[in-house]
Structure formats: structure tokens, C-alpha cells
């Protein structure tokens, strides 16, 4: 079986926004990419290859093996791209975390050895149409179709549909209607490129940032702020031929600024209210099927090949009613929700857990991991993780970033 090649480049959306084949992410984001570069191993097969910044220590990979992971081969990115033998060997697909003009330039030396299915796929070359798949405007198009064509119950109303604005005056007019609003740059990584404006407030800082969005990208997307009670992400796989496969639902947590902080490994958090559980039971299947239908007749089904995620929320109206926002953003790439689904297959049936990303000073992740490994030793039952702490990225002294799995039995 030919090896698929994986690469962790989560700054792909910033690269798409930039548009240059020579795009280079800021130093701190490059460090994030380097130190979490093994993450695709959670979804790769044992016959595959993950290109990394440095080979993970044997002690670390042995620990993952004990936990039931069948790991792929790890190769250094820079040296692999200069290795004639590796470049010429037969390969399957290329799976960067996400495509962009710069990702295509980086991986072009590998393409000649890829299988015909990849060469003939819609992601084998970058085209202008791909840029639109990464735009929040495309998510808005899908949302409009869901509301206007499918009319599912218990979703946000037509009057709350986000709007495209090209001036400060248009944004202020929507503030008068909605009160608190969220202003989004069309191209930005998930949870970023956002400005939250309180009612009757549009300060100089907001104006400067939004002016930058308008100058660089031409427009912004404005929507009412919702009182969120749950973040969800529907995971799909597009085959580039009109077919889309649903892969699973993940739920996740965010920080005070709306940035991703971690995912629940089981489908739903353990502490949901009975009201929210009942709402999900009655509505999540219909929302998922409606999303699937809308996406299957969109460009996501024909112009893209690979994993992608649709972020959604459940929110409470001013009257206290629960409602779905079924398509907040479409992440046309691998997602941490997909990683959560991969980790779910390693979790014992009666256990729950969280996958989390940590950011701190140099060495903080190693100190934290060493402490937690002693405090919450890993428990393996019948080849599955039943409890305890497991780093899923190497715990190196120089690392600022890390990812880990924290698990326990449901009765603990």
C-alpha cells in the first residue's frame, strides 16, 4: 500500500488570505506548527508518513504505542524535500492540514510520485476557486441555503442572518438593529479575525482593526452576538466528485476571546443540562442531515478532497429559547475536531476525556506533563485508555506548546 503524506500547517488560512506562494507565518505561529507537528499521526495509518520538524523521542512514541496507537513513520520535513530517493518513491495522497498557495509550492516536489487519484483530484493544484472555500462568505452562502431551502426547526431566524458590509456606516446601522455584534474578516483562521462591538460602542481601536480588514479583504461579515451555550463541530470528508461523507460530531471549548482551547473526546460534554440534552436529542440529527444536503450540492463536494469541519453553536434567545446556529464557520481543512474523533477510537467505552492545547513559557509543558504523569498515571484496559494523562506531542524542555489527553472513568 502506498503511503499518504501528512503535514501539520495550521496557518494555512492565513496563507490563503495572504495569497503569496512565499508566505511565511509569524515566528510564534511557526513554533506552534513545529512543536505540534506530529498531531496528524492520530489520523494517519501505520503505513503513512508524517513530515515533522524533528523526530519525536523513542520514549514518547513507545508510550503512545502502549496506549494503543499504531504510529506512522516520521520524517524530517526539510531533509525529506531534498532527498531524491524519497521524492521519487511512489506515494498515495498528500494531506497537509490545509491547502494554500504556499503549501502547494512547498509540497510540489512530492507530487510527481503521487498516485493518479491524487493527481486527478481537485486539490492537486491551487486554483482561484479554492480561495472562496476558505472564506467566511462561503459559510454564509451555505447558511442562507439551509434557512431558505430546508427550513429546519429551531435554528436562528432569517432576521439574524449575517450581512456583508463594505463600510463603517453599514456596520453601525446593524449595531442599531442588533445591539451587540460580531465583525469578522472574510479570511482568517477559526476563532481569529474577530471584533466584538458592544451596543452603541465603536471605539478607535475597533475602527482601526476593521479598517484594516476592509482595506486588505474588501468587506467584512457582521452578525448579531448570540448567548452561546455549546460549541459543536460537524466533521465531514469530501471526495471531490460530489460525494461527502459524515464522519462524526465533536464538541469543544473556547477561551474568553472565542479561540479554541480543547475538545471533548466523547461526543458531548458530561455536564450538560437536561434541557440542553433534550434539545440536542430532538434537533441535532436534522441539523446534521440538512448540513449534509446543503454541502453535497455545493463547491465543497466537487472542488475539495479531504477532511473539513463545520462549526455550529447552540444559543439562547433573549426570550430564553434554545436555538441552533448550524453553520457558523466552515473550516476547509483538518480540524482539532477530527483529531478528537481519532482519539475517540482509543478511549475505553466507560471513560470520558478532553484533548487540550497548552501554551506557556519554555519548558512549562514538560513540567506540567511530568507532574500530571505522576498525579494521573495512564490506565490501559483491553488496549483502550480508561483513565489518566497522556501527552500526545513530545514533552521537550524547549517547547512552548503541547497537546495532551486527560481521561477518567465516568464514575470518577
Residue, then its C-alpha position, 0 to 999 in steps of 0.5 A: x500500500x502506498x503511503x499518504x503524506x501528512x503535514x501539520x500547517x495550521x496557518x494555512x488560512x492565513x496563507x490563503x488570505x495572504x495569497x503569496x506562494x512565499x508566505x511565511x507565518x509569524x515566528x510564534x505561529x511557526x513554533x506552534x506548527x513545529x512543536x505540534x507537528x506530529x498531531x496528524x499521526x492520530x489520523x494517519x495509518x501505520x503505513x503513512x508518513x508524517x513530515x515533522x520538524x524533528x523526530x519525536x523521542x523513542x520514549x514518547x512514541x513507545x508510550x503512545x504505542x502502549x496506549x494503543x496507537x499504531x504510529x506512522x513513520x516520521x520524517x524530517x520535513x526539510x531533509x525529506x524535500x531534498x532527498x531524491x530517493x524519497x521524492x521519487x518513491x511512489x506515494x498515495x495522497x498528500x494531506x497537509x492540514x490545509x491547502x494554500x498557495x504556499x503549501x502547494x509550492x512547498x509540497x510540489x516536489x512530492x507530487x510527481x510520485x503521487x498516485x493518479x487519484x491524487x493527481x486527478x483530484x481537485x486539490x492537486x493544484x491551487x486554483x482561484x476557486x479554492x480561495x472562496x472555500x476558505x472564506x467566511x462568505x462561503x459559510x454564509x452562502x451555505x447558511x442562507x441555503x439551509x434557512x431558505x431551502x430546508x427550513x429546519x426547526x429551531x435554528x436562528x431566524x432569517x432576521x439574524x442572518x449575517x450581512x456583508x458590509x463594505x463600510x463603517x456606516x453599514x456596520x453601525x446601522x446593524x449595531x442599531x438593529x442588533x445591539x451587540x455584534x460580531x465583525x469578522x474578516x472574510x479570511x482568517x483562521x477559526x476563532x481569529x479575525x474577530x471584533x466584538x462591538x458592544x451596543x452603541x460602542x465603536x471605539x478607535x481601536x475597533x475602527x482601526x482593526x476593521x479598517x484594516x480588514x476592509x482595506x486588505x479583504x474588501x468587506x467584512x461579515x457582521x452578525x448579531x452576538x448570540x448567548x452561546x451555550x455549546x460549541x459543536x463541530x460537524x466533521x465531514x470528508x469530501x471526495x471531490x466528485x460530489x460525494x461527502x461523507x459524515x464522519x462524526x460530531x465533536x464538541x469543544x471549548x473556547x477561551x474568553x476571546x472565542x479561540x479554541x482551547x480543547x475538545x471533548x473526546x466523547x461526543x458531548x460534554x458530561x455536564x450538560x443540562x437536561x434541557x440542553x440534552x433534550x434539545x440536542x436529542x430532538x434537533x441535532x440529527x436534522x441539523x446534521x442531515x440538512x448540513x449534509x444536503x446543503x454541502x453535497x450540492x455545493x463547491x465543497x463536494x466537487x472542488x475539495x478532497x479531504x477532511x473539513x469541519x463545520x462549526x455550529x453553536x447552540x444559543x439562547x434567545x433573549x426570550x430564553x429559547x434554545x436555538x441552533x446556529x448550524x453553520x457558523x464557520x466552515x473550516x476547509x481543512x483538518x480540524x482539532x475536531x477530527x483529531x478528537x474523533x481519532x482519539x475517540x477510537x482509543x478511549x475505553x467505552x466507560x471513560x470520558x476525556x478532553x484533548x487540550x492545547x497548552x501554551x506557556x513559557x519554555x519548558x512549562x509543558x514538560x513540567x506540567x506533563x511530568x507532574x500530571x504523569x505522576x498525579x494521573x498515571x495512564x490506565x490501559x484496559x483491553x488496549x483502550x485508555x480508561x483513565x489518566x494523562x497522556x501527552x500526545x506531542x513530545x514533552x521537550x524542555x524547549x517547547x512552548x506548546x503541547x497537546x495532551x489527553x486527560x481521561x477518567x472513568x465516568x464514575x470518577 
